[in-house]
Amino acid sequence: MIENQKIRPAKVIGPLGEPLTLDSLPPPDTTRWVVRRKAEVVAAVNGGLLTIDEVCSRYRLSPEEFASWQRAIDRSGMPGLRVTRIQHYRSLYERQQKY
C-alpha cells in the first residue's frame, strides 16, 4: 500500500515570473515586508512550496495577517499589498461588490 505523501515542487514561479525555491524566499528573520517579499511568500504557498502553517511559524506571522496578503493579491494584485494603499483598495473592492 502506498502511503499518502505530500509531494512538493523544488521550485515555483514567483510573482515576477522568476523561479522561487526555499533558498530564494525571504530569510526567516525578515522584519521589513515590502510588496515583493509578501508576494513571493504568497506565491510559495499557492504553488505548494510551503504550507500556511510553515509560513506562519517561519516568519512569525498570524494566519490572519497571511490571509490578508492572499486576499489583497486576489483582489488587487501586487499593488494591493502596499500598506499605504490598503484603505484605497479596500474601499474600491467594497464598491465593486455593491454593483
ZATIKE-429811 format. One line per field, with one value per residue: x, z, y of N, C-alpha, C, O, CB in turn; residue in one letter; residue number from 1. Coordinates in Angstrom, 2 decimals, m for minus. Glycine has a CB too. Example, Ala and Ser with C-alpha at 12.3 -4.5 7.8 and 13.67 -1.06 7.14 Angstrom:
2
n.u: 13.19, 12.85;
n.w: 7.80, 7.08;
n.v: m5.69, m2.25;
ca.u: 12.30, 13.67;
ca.w: 7.80, 7.14;
ca.v: m4.50, m1.06;
c.u: 13.20, 12.90;
c.w: 7.80, 7.87;
c.v: m3.30, 0.03;
o.u: 14.24, 13.41;
o.w: 8.46, 8.04;
o.v: m3.32, 1.14;
cb.u: 11.31, 14.08;
cb.w: 9.05, 5.72;
cb.v: m4.47, m0.60;
rest: a, s;
nr: 1, 2;
This chain:
99
n.u: 0.83, 0.53, 1.74, 0.17, 1.77, 3.04, 3.85, 6.19, 6.98, 10.21, 10.69, 8.80, 6.86, 7.48, 6.04, 6.96, 7.59, 9.91, 11.84, 11.12, 12.66, 13.09, 15.41, 15.57, 13.54, 12.36, 14.48, 14.06, 14.22, 13.15, 12.01, 11.17, 8.68, 8.30, 6.40, 7.15, 8.39, 6.25, 4.54, 6.10, 6.11, 3.39, 3.08, 4.71, 3.24, 0.84, 1.83, 2.60, 5.05, 5.51, 3.53, 0.68, 0.85, 3.60, 4.68, 3.64, 4.88, 7.59, 7.97, 6.90, 4.20, 0.74, m2.04, m4.15, m2.92, m1.38, m3.47, m4.68, m2.79, m3.03, m5.71, m5.46, m3.80, m5.40, m7.55, m6.49, m4.03, m0.41, m0.10, m2.06, m0.92, 0.49, 1.10, 0.46, m1.67, m3.79, m6.36, m7.45, m7.64, m9.27, m11.71, m12.30, m12.70, m14.94, m16.83, m17.03, m18.24, m20.82, m22.07;
n.w: 0.00, m0.84, 0.87, 1.83, 0.71, 0.82, m2.00, m2.90, m4.92, m6.29, m7.05, m7.63, m9.64, m9.25, m8.27, m10.13, m12.27, m11.99, m10.98, m7.82, m4.96, m1.87, m0.82, m2.06, m1.03, 1.16, 4.02, 7.22, 9.35, 8.50, 8.78, 7.57, 5.46, 2.27, m0.75, m2.80, m1.35, 0.25, m1.78, m2.89, m0.82, m0.68, m3.24, m2.96, m1.15, m2.60, m4.74, m3.53, m2.33, 0.34, 3.32, 4.78, 7.56, 7.91, 6.82, 8.58, 11.01, 10.27, 9.55, 11.66, 11.55, 11.89, 11.16, 10.20, 9.28, 7.15, 5.57, 4.90, 3.15, 1.05, 0.27, m0.55, m2.80, m4.42, m4.88, m5.81, m6.97, m6.94, m6.30, m4.35, m2.00, m0.94, 1.87, 2.26, 0.62, 1.35, 2.41, 0.20, m1.78, m0.41, m0.12, m2.81, m3.59, m2.00, m3.13, m5.67, m5.05, m4.45, m6.85;
n.v: m1.18, 2.20, 4.97, 8.03, 10.65, 13.93, 15.66, 17.92, 20.70, 21.50, 24.04, 27.04, 29.32, 32.69, 35.91, 37.76, 36.25, 34.82, 31.90, 30.46, 29.17, 27.34, 28.39, 30.86, 32.35, 35.02, 35.67, 33.96, 35.78, 38.16, 41.44, 43.72, 44.08, 44.29, 44.84, 42.98, 40.87, 39.95, 39.08, 37.03, 35.14, 34.50, 33.42, 31.18, 29.62, 29.29, 27.83, 25.49, 25.16, 25.79, 25.33, 27.00, 26.95, 26.46, 28.80, 30.72, 30.01, 30.11, 32.82, 34.15, 35.07, 35.86, 33.72, 35.25, 37.59, 36.61, 35.63, 38.04, 39.08, 37.25, 37.75, 40.42, 40.20, 38.59, 40.30, 42.80, 42.40, 42.67, 45.49, 45.83, 44.99, 47.04, 48.90, 51.56, 51.91, 50.34, 51.09, 52.44, 50.40, 48.62, 50.05, 50.38, 47.71, 47.11, 48.83, 47.67, 45.27, 46.02, 46.51;
ca.u: 0.00, 1.30, 1.35, m0.17, 2.89, 2.93, 4.90, 6.41, 7.85, 11.51, 10.58, 7.53, 7.02, 7.23, 5.13, 7.55, 7.93, 11.18, 11.67, 11.33, 12.98, 13.14, 16.59, 15.40, 12.49, 12.91, 15.01, 13.10, 14.28, 12.68, 11.13, 10.66, 7.92, 7.96, 5.40, 7.74, 8.59, 4.94, 4.05, 6.88, 5.64, 2.06, 3.30, 5.27, 2.13, m0.07, 2.48, 2.84, 6.42, 5.34, 2.14, 0.38, 1.41, 5.05, 4.95, 3.34, 5.91, 8.88, 8.06, 6.21, 3.00, m0.52, m2.78, m4.98, m2.08, m1.08, m4.72, m4.90, m1.91, m3.65, m6.88, m5.01, m3.32, m6.56, m8.42, m5.86, m2.69, 0.68, m0.30, m2.92, m0.11, 1.12, 0.50, m0.08, m2.84, m4.76, m7.69, m7.93, m8.04, m10.39, m12.93, m12.55, m13.26, m16.28, m17.71, m17.24, m19.14, m22.18, m22.64;
ca.w: 0.00, m0.93, 1.87, 1.32, 0.94, 0.17, m2.97, m3.03, m6.04, m5.93, m7.28, m8.17, m10.33, m8.37, m8.76, m11.26, m13.30, m11.69, m10.17, m6.38, m4.21, m0.44, m0.57, m2.60, m0.30, 2.16, 5.20, 8.33, 10.27, 7.79, 9.55, 6.65, 4.46, 1.07, m1.59, m3.49, m0.41, 0.58, m2.96, m3.02, 0.19, m1.11, m4.40, m2.46, m0.59, m3.70, m5.57, m2.78, m1.81, 1.80, 3.78, 5.55, 8.91, 7.83, 6.60, 9.81, 12.02, 9.75, 9.52, 12.85, 11.11, 12.30, 9.97, 9.70, 8.51, 5.88, 4.79, 4.35, 1.99, m0.03, m0.20, m1.26, m4.12, m5.20, m5.22, m6.49, m7.44, m6.08, m5.72, m3.18, m0.83, m0.44, 3.14, 2.17, m0.26, 1.80, 2.51, m1.15, m2.44, 0.34, m0.49, m4.21, m3.61, m1.43, m4.14, m6.74, m4.55, m4.42, m8.19;
ca.v: 0.00, 3.43, 5.96, 9.35, 11.56, 15.22, 15.89, 19.35, 21.06, 22.06, 25.49, 27.54, 30.59, 33.82, 36.95, 38.48, 35.27, 34.17, 30.69, 30.60, 27.97, 27.63, 29.23, 32.21, 33.06, 35.94, 34.96, 33.85, 36.92, 39.35, 42.32, 44.74, 43.36, 45.06, 44.18, 41.84, 39.77, 39.40, 38.36, 35.80, 34.19, 34.05, 32.54, 29.91, 28.84, 28.93, 26.82, 24.27, 25.11, 25.82, 25.38, 28.21, 26.76, 26.63, 30.23, 31.46, 29.75, 30.57, 34.27, 34.67, 35.77, 35.25, 33.25, 36.35, 38.50, 35.97, 35.60, 39.39, 39.19, 36.49, 38.48, 41.63, 39.79, 38.12, 41.43, 43.94, 42.08, 43.13, 46.83, 45.73, 44.69, 48.26, 49.30, 52.91, 51.92, 49.35, 51.68, 52.72, 49.16, 48.04, 50.77, 50.05, 46.36, 47.16, 49.45, 46.69, 44.25, 46.56, 46.55;
c.u: 0.88, 0.79, 1.06, 0.96, 2.65, 4.12, 5.00, 7.29, 9.17, 11.51, 9.20, 7.82, 6.60, 6.35, 5.66, 8.01, 9.22, 10.93, 11.96, 11.63, 12.96, 14.30, 16.42, 14.28, 13.13, 13.42, 14.00, 13.12, 13.86, 11.75, 10.54, 10.00, 7.51, 7.02, 5.97, 7.91, 7.27, 4.41, 4.81, 6.39, 4.27, 2.19, 3.84, 4.17, 1.19, 0.52, 2.80, 4.24, 6.42, 3.85, 1.93, 0.96, 2.92, 5.42, 4.74, 4.40, 7.27, 9.04, 7.37, 5.05, 1.78, m1.21, m3.64, m4.16, m1.74, m2.32, m5.02, m4.01, m2.52, m4.86, m6.47, m4.53, m4.48, m7.40, m7.74, m4.48, m1.63, 0.48, m1.19, m2.16, 0.56, 0.39, m0.16, m1.35, m3.94, m6.17, m8.27, m8.43, m9.21, m11.69, m13.29, m13.20, m14.70, m17.27, m18.01, m18.25, m20.59, m22.86, m22.49;
c.w: 0.00, 0.11, 1.20, 1.69, 0.20, m0.75, m3.17, m4.22, m5.52, m6.11, m7.83, m8.88, m9.40, m9.00, m9.95, m12.36, m13.07, m10.88, m8.70, m5.79, m2.73, m0.11, m1.06, m1.93, 0.69, 3.38, 6.35, 9.29, 9.61, 8.68, 8.67, 5.47, 3.32, 0.22, m2.23, m2.57, m0.01, m0.57, m3.17, m2.04, m0.20, m2.30, m3.97, m1.89, m1.70, m4.59, m4.85, m2.23, m0.28, 2.12, 4.55, 6.95, 8.92, 7.65, 7.89, 10.88, 11.55, 9.86, 10.71, 12.45, 11.71, 11.03, 9.36, 8.84, 7.15, 4.99, 4.18, 3.14, 0.80, m0.61, m1.01, m2.66, m5.00, m5.70, m6.12, m7.05, m6.49, m5.54, m4.47, m1.90, m0.24, 0.79, 3.02, 1.33, 0.18, 1.82, 1.12, m1.81, m1.73, m0.06, m1.95, m4.33, m3.08, m2.40, m5.27, m6.31, m4.53, m5.77, m8.92;
c.v: 1.25, 4.41, 7.29, 10.32, 12.86, 15.40, 17.40, 19.63, 21.63, 23.58, 25.80, 28.86, 31.72, 34.88, 37.75, 37.53, 34.53, 32.89, 30.98, 29.23, 28.33, 28.56, 30.66, 33.00, 34.04, 35.18, 34.96, 35.05, 38.24, 40.16, 43.41, 44.06, 44.28, 44.21, 42.91, 40.64, 39.13, 38.56, 37.05, 34.74, 33.64, 33.10, 31.18, 29.03, 28.39, 27.84, 25.53, 24.12, 25.06, 25.76, 26.68, 28.11, 26.97, 28.10, 31.01, 31.23, 30.26, 32.08, 34.95, 35.57, 35.10, 34.74, 34.36, 37.32, 37.89, 35.93, 36.97, 39.62, 38.46, 37.22, 39.70, 41.28, 39.34, 39.29, 42.45, 43.64, 42.62, 44.55, 46.82, 45.44, 45.93, 48.74, 50.66, 52.97, 50.96, 49.92, 51.95, 51.45, 48.49, 48.73, 50.49, 48.68, 46.37, 47.80, 48.47, 45.63, 44.71, 46.47, 45.26;
o.u: 1.86, m0.41, 1.62, 1.08, 2.13, 5.27, 4.04, 8.24, 9.22, 12.23, 8.53, 8.89, 5.51, 5.96, 4.89, 8.72, 9.60, 9.93, 12.94, 10.94, 12.82, 14.20, 17.04, 14.08, 14.30, 12.85, 13.17, 12.13, 14.18, 10.80, 9.49, 10.68, 6.49, 6.87, 5.32, 7.61, 7.17, 3.90, 4.22, 6.27, 4.02, 1.50, 3.49, 4.17, 0.79, m0.22, 3.22, 4.59, 7.24, 3.01, 2.88, 1.51, 3.45, 6.38, 5.56, 4.79, 8.04, 10.11, 7.26, 4.92, 1.80, m0.98, m3.83, m4.63, m1.81, m2.22, m5.55, m4.42, m2.53, m5.01, m7.07, m4.83, m4.53, m7.91, m8.33, m3.82, m1.94, 0.85, m1.08, m2.71, 1.13, m0.82, m1.21, m2.04, m4.92, m7.10, m9.45, m9.54, m10.05, m12.69, m14.47, m14.16, m15.57, m18.41, m19.13, m19.02, m21.50, m24.09, m22.92;
o.w: 0.75, 0.22, 0.16, 2.84, m0.91, m0.32, m3.55, m4.50, m4.41, m5.42, m8.41, m8.73, m8.83, m10.16, m10.69, m13.28, m13.89, m10.17, m8.37, m6.08, m2.38, 0.77, m0.53, m2.22, 1.02, 3.74, 6.45, 9.97, 10.12, 9.26, 9.01, 4.59, 3.40, 0.45, m2.21, m2.96, 0.06, m0.36, m3.60, m2.40, m0.05, m2.36, m4.54, m2.11, m1.73, m5.15, m5.48, m1.71, 0.32, 1.28, 4.91, 7.47, 9.84, 8.25, 8.25, 11.58, 12.36, 10.23, 10.75, 12.94, 12.01, 9.94, 8.14, 7.81, 6.13, 3.78, 3.08, 2.20, m0.31, m1.83, m2.05, m3.61, m6.18, m6.82, m7.09, m7.56, m5.35, m4.39, m3.63, m0.81, 0.85, 0.75, 3.61, 1.33, m0.53, 1.30, 0.89, m2.35, m2.37, m0.31, m2.28, m5.09, m3.65, m2.49, m5.79, m7.13, m4.60, m5.85, m10.06;
o.v: 1.34, 4.66, 7.62, 10.74, 12.87, 15.31, 18.07, 18.89, 22.17, 24.30, 24.94, 29.44, 31.70, 34.75, 38.34, 37.94, 33.69, 32.80, 31.66, 28.25, 29.50, 29.41, 31.58, 34.18, 33.91, 34.15, 35.87, 35.30, 39.31, 39.62, 43.97, 43.52, 44.97, 43.01, 41.86, 39.51, 37.90, 37.45, 36.06, 33.56, 32.45, 32.08, 30.15, 27.82, 27.22, 27.03, 24.56, 23.06, 24.37, 26.11, 27.37, 29.09, 27.58, 28.58, 31.85, 32.16, 30.78, 32.57, 36.17, 36.69, 33.91, 35.28, 34.40, 37.80, 38.57, 36.16, 37.06, 40.29, 38.98, 37.31, 39.99, 42.01, 39.67, 39.26, 42.91, 44.54, 42.99, 44.80, 47.71, 45.63, 45.87, 48.97, 50.90, 54.00, 50.78, 49.29, 51.70, 51.43, 47.87, 48.05, 50.39, 48.51, 45.71, 47.36, 48.45, 45.13, 43.89, 46.38, 45.14;
cb.u: m0.95, 1.22, 2.46, m1.54, 4.21, 2.84, 4.61, 7.03, 7.16, 12.64, 11.69, 6.45, 6.19, 8.52, 4.83, 8.73, 7.99, 12.13, 12.58, 10.08, 14.36, 13.25, 17.81, 15.14, 11.57, 11.85, 16.34, 13.38, 15.69, 11.98, 11.90, 11.79, 6.70, 9.24, 4.91, 9.09, 9.32, 3.94, 4.18, 8.37, 5.59, 1.16, 4.26, 6.35, 1.35, m0.39, 3.74, 2.55, 7.22, 5.99, 1.80, m1.14, 1.07, 5.62, 4.05, 1.97, 5.98, 9.05, 7.47, 7.19, 2.91, m1.44, m3.66, m5.62, m0.79, m0.53, m5.89, m4.64, m0.50, m4.06, m7.76, m3.89, m2.28, m7.42, m8.89, m5.76, m2.46, 1.97, m0.91, m3.95, 0.95, 1.15, 1.55, 0.95, m2.41, m4.39, m7.64, m6.81, m6.86, m10.15, m12.77, m11.24, m12.39, m16.28, m17.05, m15.91, m18.72, m22.16, m22.02;
cb.w: 1.21, m2.36, 2.92, 1.90, 0.50, 1.21, m4.34, m1.75, m6.97, m6.77, m8.25, m7.04, m11.66, m7.94, m7.65, m10.78, m14.60, m10.92, m10.68, m5.68, m4.63, 0.37, m1.24, m4.09, 0.45, 2.59, 5.65, 9.11, 10.83, 6.48, 10.72, 6.18, 5.08, 0.27, m2.67, m4.09, 0.83, 0.91, m4.21, m2.79, 1.59, m1.49, m5.40, m1.40, 0.47, m4.53, m6.13, m3.63, m2.31, 2.42, 4.67, 5.62, 9.44, 6.68, 5.48, 10.35, 12.33, 8.29, 8.25, 13.74, 9.57, 13.08, 10.35, 10.86, 9.28, 6.12, 5.68, 5.43, 2.30, 0.47, 0.98, m0.47, m3.99, m4.36, m3.96, m5.55, m8.85, m6.83, m6.75, m3.39, m1.18, m1.52, 4.25, 1.58, m1.66, 3.18, 3.31, m1.99, m2.51, 1.87, m0.26, m5.00, m2.79, m0.12, m4.71, m7.14, m3.16, m3.95, m9.00;
cb.v: m0.01, 4.03, 6.12, 9.84, 10.91, 16.37, 15.15, 19.92, 22.09, 21.42, 25.99, 27.72, 30.63, 34.43, 37.90, 39.31, 35.94, 35.13, 29.56, 31.23, 27.37, 26.33, 28.62, 32.14, 32.06, 36.98, 35.61, 32.60, 37.06, 38.96, 42.95, 45.70, 42.71, 45.47, 45.14, 42.22, 40.25, 40.54, 39.25, 36.07, 34.86, 35.25, 33.20, 30.18, 29.67, 30.16, 27.38, 23.11, 26.32, 27.10, 24.15, 28.45, 25.36, 25.80, 30.80, 31.06, 28.25, 30.14, 34.79, 35.44, 35.80, 36.27, 32.05, 37.11, 38.83, 34.56, 35.14, 40.47, 38.63, 35.09, 38.91, 42.33, 38.66, 37.18, 42.11, 45.08, 42.64, 43.07, 47.74, 44.67, 43.67, 49.36, 49.32, 53.84, 51.58, 48.83, 52.99, 53.36, 48.20, 48.18, 52.28, 50.09, 45.40, 47.93, 50.73, 46.04, 43.83, 47.99, 47.64;
rest: m, i, e, n, q, k, i, r, p, a, k, v, i, g, p, l, g, e, p, l, t, l, d, s, l, p, p, p, d, t, t, r, w, v, v, r, r, k, a, e, v, v, a, a, v, n, g, g, l, l, t, i, d, e, v, c, s, r, y, r, l, s, p, e, e, f, a, s, w, q, r, a, i, d, r, s, g, m, p, g, l, r, v, t, r, i, q, h, y, r, s, l, y, e, r, q, q, k, y;
nr: 1, 2, 3, 4, 5, 6, 7, 8, 9, 10, 11, 12, 13, 14, 15, 16, 17, 18, 19, 20, 21, 22, 23, 24, 25, 26, 27, 28, 29, 30, 31, 32, 33, 34, 35, 36, 37, 38, 39, 40, 41, 42, 43, 44, 45, 46, 47, 48, 49, 50, 51, 52, 53, 54, 55, 56, 57, 58, 59, 60, 61, 62, 63, 64, 65, 66, 67, 68, 69, 70, 71, 72, 73, 74, 75, 76, 77, 78, 79, 80, 81, 82, 83, 84, 85, 86, 87, 88, 89, 90, 91, 92, 93, 94, 95, 96, 97, 98, 99;
